[in-house]
Amino acid sequence: MNNMKIVLFEDPLYPNFEPISLSHPSFMFLYGTSKIYEKWIKALKPQGYYFLCRKALGELLAVEMGRKLNIIPRGDTLFINGRFTPSSESLITLRKLNPDEAAFVGDELLAFRLITGRKLPFEKHLLTLYENDSYNKIKDLLKKKKARTRSIKFLWDMVDNNGEMIKSEFNEINKELKNRGKVDSKAVLINKNNIAILSGATVGPQVTIDASEGPVIIGNNTVIDPLTYIKGPVYIGRDCRLVGGKIREGSSFGPVCRVGGEVEESIMLGFGNKYHEGFLGHAYLGEWVNLGAMTTNSDLKNNYSEISVIVNNVPVNTGRIKVGCYIGDHTKTGIGTLLNTGINIGFSCNLYGGGLFADKAIKSFSWGTPGNLVEYRIDKAIETARNSMQRRKVKLTPRHEVIFKEIYRACS
């Protein structure tokens, strides 16, 4: 599909992924070893790629990525739903799509092909595919083809399948690896052929990396400190630092994360800080999350019953007995914070005081101790975010402030 352009879009199910989707479109989620949009680019090798999403998120991404968003390219274009990942079967279907045809997985729209630039009866709806009206009009007007691939409907779908995704992507990464990082002679590497240590990365003495049950990928310029145990499948992104503890199977860390303690089957989108002891399990964390020392979440009930999660203000039975926590961008916890099983914590919260937050959901911009939460002032929240980002040499821009204010207005 080298002569075709692709457009990644978010559909009306984006609220299912809150709190992460409050500040990120679905195609920007980390899953396995890369973000979803990167998987499609690698699979299709298009002539160009574009994004369609909610206006404020598009304006922020335009600044962060240095490219225009929410524009429709002219010519032969494949529009892809950003909450799907490519599979060998779906790629065959998409390559055979004709103009004005759409690929469906069940009744869910995976992708559609258009020749843009000509007059189309539904062209105005292309820019708002995240709204039900626009999405349904497109679905109804295009000729349908069946496709098979895995859709992502909730955050726990990615958490549960993250280890398998890492396994499926390892060979491609390892095959392209030219320069490897440095490994101390006193480190222990089990099943070395299943370990990829990228250029600039360093693995210190008394580190154990066990890839006997799944691969381990360590990104560029990442540092693994002594007394760290890593059990694959695990992906560790660029410029991270692991400071000891147990990093267990099914975990992925985006760029510039600081991680210690015990982590199991969890995804950190990036710029996160879990430096100290404490347990994080079956969780998905947004960017700029800071977990204070001994912060621990529950991911299993004492009676082993199925766990419900609040999704878009409605309880949803996950059908799973292991579900941890979901934490939005810029949320911080103080020392000794305990988090309830399946808790959903919004954007820019400040939780402290120790003890158990027994809530099933905590709305964005909450401040306080268990049972005593008040509104977090928007000016103070932005000031804290600015200070936090400066510590990683990242500037909080006016576009970031717009996101803060939009989320604040929506939850007030």
ROFI-705456 format. One record per residue (C-alpha): residue number from 1; x negated, y negated, z negated. Coordinates in steps of 0.25 Angstrom, whole numbers, always signed. Example, Ala and Ser with C-alpha at 12.3 -4.5 7.8 and 13.67 -1.06 7.14 Angstrom:
<sites>
i|xx|yy|zz
1|-49|+18|-31
2|-55|+4|-29
</sites>
This chain:
<sites>
i|xx|yy|zz
1|+0|+0|+0
2|-12|-9|+3
3|-4|-18|+12
4|+8|-20|+2
5|+9|-29|-10
6|+15|-25|-23
7|+23|-33|-33
8|+24|-28|-47
9|+37|-32|-54
10|+44|-31|-68
11|+58|-26|-68
12|+70|-28|-78
13|+65|-18|-88
14|+53|-27|-93
15|+60|-29|-106
16|+58|-14|-109
17|+44|-17|-111
18|+45|-28|-121
19|+37|-33|-128
20|+26|-31|-118
21|+35|-35|-106
22|+37|-49|-114
23|+24|-53|-108
24|+20|-43|-98
25|+27|-38|-85
26|+28|-23|-84
27|+17|-22|-73
28|+7|-28|-83
29|+8|-17|-93
30|-4|-9|-97
31|-1|+6|-94
32|-12|+16|-94
33|-25|+10|-89
34|-19|-2|-82
35|-7|-12|-80
36|+5|-7|-72
37|+2|-17|-60
38|-12|-12|-59
39|-8|+2|-57
40|+1|-2|-45
41|-10|-10|-39
42|-20|+2|-40
43|-10|+12|-35
44|-5|+3|-23
45|-17|-6|-19
46|-8|-16|-14
47|-11|-28|-5
48|-7|-37|-17
49|+1|-37|-30
50|+11|-46|-37
51|+19|-47|-49
52|+34|-50|-52
53|+38|-52|-67
54|+45|-62|-76
55|+41|-77|-73
56|+33|-80|-86
57|+25|-67|-86
58|+22|-69|-71
59|+17|-83|-74
60|+8|-78|-85
61|+3|-66|-76
62|+0|-76|-65
63|-10|-83|-74
64|-16|-70|-80
65|-18|-63|-67
66|-21|-75|-58
67|-10|-72|-48
68|+4|-76|-44
69|+16|-68|-49
70|+30|-67|-46
71|+29|-69|-31
72|+33|-60|-20
73|+22|-57|-10
74|+26|-56|+5
75|+26|-44|+13
76|+26|-29|+10
77|+28|-28|-5
78|+30|-17|-15
79|+37|-21|-28
80|+34|-12|-40
81|+41|-11|-53
82|+30|-14|-64
83|+35|-4|-74
84|+31|+8|-65
85|+18|+14|-63
86|+13|+20|-50
87|+13|+35|-48
88|+9|+43|-36
89|+23|+47|-33
90|+28|+32|-34
91|+17|+27|-25
92|+21|+37|-14
93|+35|+31|-15
94|+30|+17|-15
95|+21|+18|-3
96|+33|+24|+5
97|+43|+13|+1
98|+48|+5|+13
99|+52|-10|+12
100|+65|-12|+5
101|+63|+1|-2
102|+62|+3|-17
103|+56|+15|-26
104|+64|+19|-38
105|+61|+28|-50
106|+75|+32|-53
107|+83|+19|-54
108|+71|+11|-57
109|+64|+2|-46
110|+49|+6|-45
111|+46|-2|-32
112|+51|-8|-19
113|+45|-13|-6
114|+48|-26|+1
115|+43|-34|+12
116|+44|-48|+6
117|+43|-61|+13
118|+56|-58|+21
119|+70|-62|+16
120|+75|-52|+5
121|+88|-52|-1
122|+83|-50|-15
123|+69|-57|-14
124|+73|-67|-25
125|+75|-55|-35
126|+60|-50|-33
127|+55|-61|-42
128|+64|-56|-54
129|+64|-41|-53
130|+63|-41|-68
131|+78|-45|-69
132|+89|-35|-67
133|+96|-42|-56
134|+84|-44|-47
135|+79|-30|-50
136|+92|-23|-47
137|+94|-31|-34
138|+81|-26|-29
139|+84|-11|-33
140|+98|-12|-26
141|+93|-18|-13
142|+81|-8|-10
143|+81|+6|-4
144|+78|+16|-15
145|+67|+26|-15
146|+64|+36|-26
147|+50|+35|-33
148|+44|+42|-45
149|+35|+36|-56
150|+36|+33|-70
151|+43|+20|-74
152|+40|+12|-87
153|+52|+8|-95
154|+47|+5|-109
155|+34|+3|-115
156|+33|+17|-121
157|+33|+23|-107
158|+19|+17|-105
159|+14|+20|-119
160|+19|+35|-118
161|+12|+37|-104
162|+0|+28|-106
163|-9|+40|-108
164|-5|+47|-95
165|-6|+34|-87
166|-21|+32|-92
167|-24|+47|-88
168|-18|+44|-74
169|-26|+32|-72
170|-40|+37|-77
171|-45|+43|-65
172|-44|+31|-57
173|-51|+22|-67
174|-62|+32|-69
175|-64|+34|-54
176|-66|+19|-52
177|-76|+18|-64
178|-89|+13|-59
179|-96|+8|-71
180|-94|+14|-85
181|-95|+8|-99
182|-105|+11|-110
183|-103|+23|-119
184|-112|+24|-132
185|-119|+37|-133
186|-112|+40|-147
187|-98|+39|-141
188|-90|+52|-138
189|-83|+53|-125
190|-74|+65|-123
191|-71|+69|-109
192|-79|+58|-103
193|-74|+60|-89
194|-60|+55|-94
195|-66|+42|-100
196|-68|+29|-91
197|-77|+18|-98
198|-77|+6|-89
199|-88|-4|-86
200|-92|-13|-98
201|-85|-4|-109
202|-93|+2|-120
203|-90|+14|-129
204|-97|+13|-143
205|-103|+24|-152
206|-94|+34|-159
207|-83|+31|-149
208|-75|+44|-145
209|-67|+44|-132
210|-59|+56|-130
211|-54|+58|-116
212|-51|+73|-117
213|-36|+70|-116
214|-35|+58|-108
215|-45|+47|-101
216|-50|+35|-108
217|-53|+22|-100
218|-61|+11|-107
219|-60|-2|-99
220|-71|-12|-95
221|-79|-19|-106
222|-71|-12|-117
223|-78|-8|-130
224|-76|+4|-138
225|-81|+3|-152
226|-87|+14|-161
227|-77|+24|-168
228|-66|+22|-157
229|-59|+35|-153
230|-52|+35|-140
231|-43|+47|-135
232|-38|+46|-121
233|-30|+43|-113
234|-34|+29|-116
235|-36|+16|-108
236|-44|+4|-114
237|-44|-8|-105
238|-55|-18|-103
239|-62|-27|-114
240|-56|-19|-125
241|-62|-15|-138
242|-59|-3|-146
243|-64|-4|-160
244|-63|+10|-166
245|-51|+19|-170
246|-43|+29|-162
247|-38|+25|-148
248|-29|+37|-144
249|-22|+42|-131
250|-13|+34|-122
251|-18|+20|-126
252|-21|+9|-116
253|-28|-5|-120
254|-27|-16|-110
255|-39|-27|-110
256|-45|-33|-122
257|-39|-25|-133
258|-46|-22|-146
259|-41|-9|-152
260|-44|-1|-165
261|-37|+8|-174
262|-28|+19|-168
263|-21|+18|-155
264|-12|+28|-148
265|-4|+28|-135
266|-4|+13|-135
267|-5|+2|-124
268|-11|-12|-127
269|-9|-21|-115
270|-21|-30|-118
271|-28|-40|-127
272|-23|-32|-139
273|-30|-31|-153
274|-28|-18|-161
275|-42|-19|-168
276|-40|-13|-181
277|-34|+0|-187
278|-20|+3|-186
279|-12|+12|-176
280|-6|+8|-163
281|+2|+19|-156
282|+12|+21|-144
283|+12|+6|-142
284|+11|-5|-131
285|+5|-18|-135
286|+5|-31|-127
287|-7|-40|-125
288|-13|-48|-137
289|-7|-39|-148
290|-15|-39|-161
291|-13|-28|-171
292|-18|-31|-185
293|-26|-21|-193
294|-18|-9|-197
295|-7|-12|-188
296|+0|+1|-185
297|+12|+5|-177
298|+21|+17|-179
299|+23|+26|-166
300|+31|+38|-173
301|+42|+39|-182
302|+41|+48|-194
303|+53|+56|-190
304|+48|+57|-175
305|+61|+51|-169
306|+61|+44|-156
307|+58|+29|-157
308|+66|+17|-152
309|+60|+4|-147
310|+67|-9|-145
311|+66|-13|-131
312|+73|-26|-126
313|+80|-27|-139
314|+86|-13|-138
315|+81|+0|-145
316|+76|+11|-135
317|+74|+25|-139
318|+60|+28|-133
319|+62|+43|-134
320|+48|+44|-140
321|+44|+47|-154
322|+31|+39|-152
323|+32|+24|-150
324|+24|+13|-156
325|+25|-2|-154
326|+26|-12|-143
327|+20|-25|-146
328|+21|-38|-137
329|+9|-47|-133
330|+3|-56|-144
331|+9|-49|-156
332|+0|-48|-168
333|+1|-39|-180
334|-6|-41|-194
335|-13|-31|-202
336|-6|-19|-207
337|+6|-21|-197
338|+15|-8|-196
339|+24|-7|-183
340|+36|+2|-183
341|+38|+13|-173
342|+42|+8|-159
343|+42|-7|-163
344|+43|-17|-152
345|+35|-30|-155
346|+37|-42|-147
347|+28|-53|-141
348|+19|-62|-150
349|+23|-56|-164
350|+15|-58|-176
351|+17|-47|-186
352|+10|-46|-200
353|+11|-43|-214
354|+8|-28|-214
355|+19|-18|-216
356|+29|-11|-206
357|+36|-19|-195
358|+48|-10|-195
359|+55|-17|-184
360|+58|-10|-170
361|+56|-23|-163
362|+49|-37|-166
363|+53|-48|-157
364|+42|-57|-150
365|+37|-69|-159
366|+39|-62|-172
367|+30|-66|-184
368|+30|-60|-198
369|+30|-48|-207
370|+38|-35|-207
371|+53|-39|-209
372|+49|-54|-209
373|+47|-58|-194
374|+49|-73|-190
375|+47|-80|-176
376|+33|-82|-172
377|+32|-96|-168
378|+29|-97|-153
379|+18|-108|-155
380|+11|-99|-165
381|+12|-87|-156
382|+6|-94|-144
383|-6|-99|-153
384|-9|-85|-159
385|-9|-79|-144
386|-18|-90|-140
387|-28|-87|-151
388|-27|-72|-149
389|-30|-73|-134
390|-41|-83|-136
391|-48|-72|-144
392|-49|-64|-131
393|-52|-76|-122
394|-39|-77|-116
395|-31|-90|-114
396|-16|-91|-118
397|-10|-98|-106
398|+2|-107|-104
399|+8|-95|-97
400|+6|-86|-109
401|+13|-97|-118
402|+25|-96|-108
403|+26|-81|-111
404|+26|-83|-126
405|+37|-94|-125
406|+46|-86|-116
407|+45|-73|-125
408|+47|-82|-137
409|+60|-89|-131
410|+65|-75|-127
411|+64|-69|-141
412|+68|-82|-149
</sites>
